[in-house]
Amino acid sequence: MIKQLVLNVRPVEPTPVLAHGTRQLPPVEATDAARWKPAIEGGRTGWRHSGPFELTFKRPAGMTTIVFAWKNSGEFAAGSRATPELLASSEGQVPQTIESSATTVENGVSILNARLPANAVSVTLRWNGAGTTWLGQISGRADGPLLRFGENTIAPSLSEEDEHHAFVYNPNGDVPVPFRILYPREPGVEGVVVTYGLREDAYTTSPAGDPGDVMILVSFVHDDGRVETVFTRRLDPANLPEDRGTKVARINLPMQGPGQIEIRYIRQNKTPANNHAYLLPPRAMGPGPDLVISPDRIILPQESQAFGGARVNLHDPDGWLAHAPSRVVYDCPEDLRAITIGFHLPKRAYDDGKGNRRSDGIGALVEYVDSAGVTTTLYRRIIDPFSEPADRGVIHARVELPSRAGKLVIRLTPGPYTDNAFDWSYLTEIIGEVSPPPGSK
């Protein structure tokens, strides 16, 4: 079966709330619950409402932007707004209208976002139109490094320092200790790549005898409040040379469910004030290997499937475990002219350690699917490392593509006897080559 994540369908409150980090904040004044009906629109949860409404929320510390989904019925007076009016209130001041930008996603649903004035203490959504409207989840976002998601980005929902003080991110990535940042998990996010470390002066200028170490933790905060820690590492560069310099962690997330990705730095022992940590913009991983064209252009897989419904997931240092039969599907842009990929069947899969055969091998295929759904096989190879020494280790293949937009499918199949026992096959990261832009030399 194709592995899918149901991420937008989350428990819905009876009336709208403001989601900020892991908190659900109700409006300042209670609203008539009978007028709001939980409803799903375009795979997103929210509420239907008939007629005008006004919702005011206190602005939590660290919130800089408000984001929500919206769909109207089209029943509003000519010349009036097609979206709710947003107002920001400051202490002792008359509420001021703030401008929002809108992006239409699907089925008439728009995503609106607006940045709040620095001195705003509350924000109001006001709708004076008629008819039945749909309001999606309302989220408060924060400043901080954006989470790269393919060619898109995900803004943090919360970033804060000690004692819940709002955090202002700087371009070089320096963050205080303790520090906490949360990102909403969007559909298709299967993992995260975190780049982190401690500045050299954090340990070269530490007082004698002071360890000056910190802990970095990555957790997944489920919508029901459960916290699942998926990565921890203690950094003690004053005493451990291997803890010095920039570190990169590639981390799998739980297979299913909506929630938040949390990255934290916490103090260990007596961390001195000059213990400067840093966190570079993290990057999301999809359900399979990245297709890397350049550091700024990475195509994530759209979907994947593996034997028994298991996920295609990262197993460093071997690569991505894709127990045959398995497949990973990518968008194939017109300018993608070739890829290089590696296939691997490790020794423990084909040899029981006593010289006896386990797996009978695997088939590796690269396919192109055009806009009409016609499939063309571009590469095929049987990999049988037990019988063929040349098949041992990673088998790299460079495959030329037709330079037409379509789908790229990487498949691993059982060996010649269709027996997938011990077919613990792996895929490596994929390197893409693109055609030069028209007119370039």
Stockholm file with secondary structure:
# STOCKHOLM 1.0

chainA/1-441         MIKQLVLNVRPVEPTPVLAHGTRQLPPVEATDAARWKPAIEGGRTGWRHSGPFELTFKRPAGMTTIVFAWKNSGEFAAGSRATPELLASSEGQVPQTIESSATTVENGVSILNARLPANAVSVTLRWNGAGTTWLGQISGRADGPLLRFGENTIAPSLSEEDEHHAFVYNPNGDVPVPFRILYPREPGVEGVVVTYGLREDAYTTSPAGDPGDVMILVSFVHDDGRVETVFTRRLDPANLPEDRGTKVARINLPMQGPGQIEIRYIRQNKTPANNHAYLLPPRAMGPGPDLVISPDRIILPQESQAFGGARVNLHDPDGWLAHAPSRVVYDCPEDLRAITIGFHLPKRAYDDGKGNRRSDGIGALVEYVDSAGVTTTLYRRIIDPFSEPADRGVIHARVELPSRAGKLVIRLTPGPYTDNAFDWSYLTEIIGEVSPPPGSK
#=GR chainA/1-441 SS CCBCCCCSCCCCCSSCCEEETTEEECCSSCCCGGGEEEEEETTEEEEEEESCEEEEEECCTTEEEEEEEEECCSCSCTTSCSSCEEEEEETTSCCEECCCEEEEEETTEEEEEEECCTTEEEEEEEECCCSEEEEEEEEEEECSCCEEETTEEECCSEEECGGGCBCCCCTTCEECSSEEEEEECCTTCCEEEEEEEECTHHHHSSCTTCCCEEEEEEEEEETTSCEEEEEEEEECTTTCGGGCSCEEEEEECCSSCCEEEEEEEEEESSCCTTCCEEECCCEEECSSCCEEEETTEEECCSEEECGGGCCCEEETTTEEECCSSEEEEEEECTTEEEEEEEEECCHHHHBCSSSCBCCCCEEEEEEEECTTCCEEEEEEEEECTTTCGGGSSCEEEEEECCSSSEEEEEEEEECTTCCCTTCCCEECCEEEEECCCTTCC
#=GC SS_cons         CCBCCCCSCCCCCSSCCEEETTEEECCSSCCCGGGEEEEEETTEEEEEEESCEEEEEECCTTEEEEEEEEECCSCSCTTSCSSCEEEEEETTSCCEECCCEEEEEETTEEEEEEECCTTEEEEEEEECCCSEEEEEEEEEEECSCCEEETTEEECCSEEECGGGCBCCCCTTCEECSSEEEEEECCTTCCEEEEEEEECTHHHHSSCTTCCCEEEEEEEEEETTSCEEEEEEEEECTTTCGGGCSCEEEEEECCSSCCEEEEEEEEEESSCCTTCCEEECCCEEECSSCCEEEETTEEECCSEEECGGGCCCEEETTTEEECCSSEEEEEEECTTEEEEEEEEECCHHHHBCSSSCBCCCCEEEEEEEECTTCCEEEEEEEEECTTTCGGGSSCEEEEEECCSSSEEEEEEEEECTTCCCTTCCCEECCEEEEECCCTTCC
//
